[in-house]
Amino acid sequence: MGKKLSQMNLEELWQLFPIFLTEHEECWKDWYHEEETALKGILPSDRIKRISHIGSTAIKAIWAKPIIDILVEVSESYNLQEFKEPLSEAGYIGMAESEKSISFNKGYTENGFAERVYHLHLRMEGDHDELYFRDYLNEYPAIAAEYEALKLRLWKQYEHNRDDYTESKAAFVKDQTRRAKLDFGNRYED
């Protein structure tokens, strides 16, 4: 039997879980909706502001890592720590934590990726720049194509280094998010 995930160092994890991109799959939308329904069944609805499909799998027609990113915004008056236990019981593993956000993964096994993999971003309401980025790229397919080309260029270079892959996309994401906020105004402020 191999090592447990908790016993692996970062390099071992990156080897087991490389970056790989695939053509857009329509099933990703369904996988998101199924997981959203499950989350609504385990998280207290009075404490959740919004649940959203974010990340590249939520952008039409571009290549993406087949990982469904989910943003869960929690109402300001609640503590994120309250959500750790129900998410853990639902199979999510806490990965990173700060005062205003907790990241969880689901679908990572000692043998590699499961069929369905999720990244859940638990944050305080209003921390949702990804919604602007997602909608901007869906609104402007030429910009989405630029993002796809960037990702494809970086893929093999950083196949086993998620941090550098993400960092290499950061300036593009930040610039397009800024443009989206100018274009869309207060679309998500309610």
Solvent accessible surface area in square Angstrom, and as a share of the most:
residue,aa,sasa,rsa
1,M,240,1.07
2,G,62,0.59
3,K,95,0.40
4,K,120,0.51
5,L,32,0.16
6,S,105,0.68
7,Q,115,0.51
8,M,34,0.15
9,N,81,0.41
10,L,88,0.44
11,E,108,0.48
12,E,58,0.26
13,L,42,0.21
14,W,33,0.12
15,Q,111,0.49
16,L,48,0.24
17,F,7,0.03
18,P,32,0.20
19,I,0,0.00
20,F,72,0.30
21,L,5,0.02
22,T,42,0.24
23,E,111,0.50
24,H,49,0.22
25,E,80,0.36
26,E,119,0.53
27,C,46,0.28
28,W,2,0.01
29,K,110,0.47
30,D,80,0.42
31,W,31,0.11
32,Y,12,0.04
33,H,92,0.41
34,E,90,0.41
35,E,15,0.07
36,E,28,0.13
37,T,96,0.56
38,A,54,0.42
39,L,1,0.01
40,K,123,0.52
41,G,68,0.65
42,I,67,0.34
43,L,6,0.03
44,P,47,0.29
45,S,95,0.61
46,D,101,0.52
47,R,72,0.26
48,I,30,0.15
49,K,78,0.33
50,R,54,0.20
51,I,22,0.11
52,S,9,0.06
53,H,20,0.09
54,I,4,0.02
55,G,24,0.24
56,S,16,0.11
57,T,4,0.03
58,A,17,0.13
59,I,1,0.00
60,K,137,0.58
61,A,81,0.63
62,I,6,0.03
63,W,82,0.29
64,A,0,0.00
65,K,43,0.18
66,P,26,0.17
67,I,8,0.04
68,I,0,0.00
69,D,26,0.14
70,I,0,0.00
71,L,0,0.00
72,V,0,0.00
73,E,1,0.00
74,V,0,0.00
75,S,23,0.15
76,E,128,0.57
77,S,97,0.62
78,Y,61,0.23
79,N,83,0.43
80,L,5,0.03
81,Q,82,0.37
82,E,76,0.34
83,F,1,0.00
84,K,71,0.30
85,E,119,0.53
86,P,33,0.21
87,L,0,0.00
88,S,67,0.43
89,E,134,0.60
90,A,33,0.26
91,G,40,0.38
92,Y,5,0.02
93,I,83,0.42
94,G,47,0.45
95,M,106,0.47
96,A,61,0.47
97,E,92,0.41
98,S,62,0.40
99,E,156,0.70
100,K,131,0.55
101,S,31,0.20
102,I,2,0.01
103,S,35,0.23
104,F,5,0.02
105,N,19,0.10
106,K,52,0.22
107,G,17,0.16
108,Y,30,0.11
109,T,51,0.29
110,E,82,0.37
111,N,145,0.74
112,G,7,0.06
113,F,53,0.22
114,A,42,0.33
115,E,142,0.64
116,R,83,0.30
117,V,4,0.02
118,Y,8,0.03
119,H,33,0.15
120,L,0,0.00
121,H,37,0.17
122,L,0,0.00
123,R,33,0.12
124,M,36,0.16
125,E,49,0.22
126,G,44,0.43
127,D,62,0.32
128,H,5,0.02
129,D,63,0.33
130,E,52,0.24
131,L,1,0.00
132,Y,6,0.02
133,F,17,0.07
134,R,45,0.16
135,D,27,0.14
136,Y,19,0.07
137,L,1,0.01
138,N,35,0.18
139,E,100,0.45
140,Y,82,0.31
141,P,100,0.63
142,A,75,0.58
143,I,29,0.15
144,A,4,0.03
145,A,53,0.41
146,E,97,0.43
147,Y,10,0.04
148,E,33,0.15
149,A,44,0.34
150,L,25,0.12
151,K,2,0.01
152,L,68,0.34
153,R,162,0.59
154,L,18,0.09
155,W,43,0.15
156,K,130,0.55
157,Q,122,0.54
158,Y,43,0.16
159,E,45,0.20
160,H,67,0.30
161,N,42,0.22
162,R,44,0.16
163,D,89,0.46
164,D,60,0.31
165,Y,2,0.01
166,T,81,0.47
167,E,121,0.54
168,S,45,0.29
169,K,20,0.08
170,A,41,0.31
171,A,81,0.63
172,F,36,0.15
173,V,46,0.26
174,K,155,0.66
175,D,45,0.24
176,Q,14,0.06
177,T,12,0.07
178,R,120,0.44
179,R,107,0.39
180,A,0,0.00
181,K,82,0.35
182,L,136,0.68
183,D,76,0.39
184,F,30,0.12
185,G,36,0.35
186,N,119,0.61
187,R,116,0.42
188,Y,23,0.09
189,E,92,0.41
190,D,127,0.66
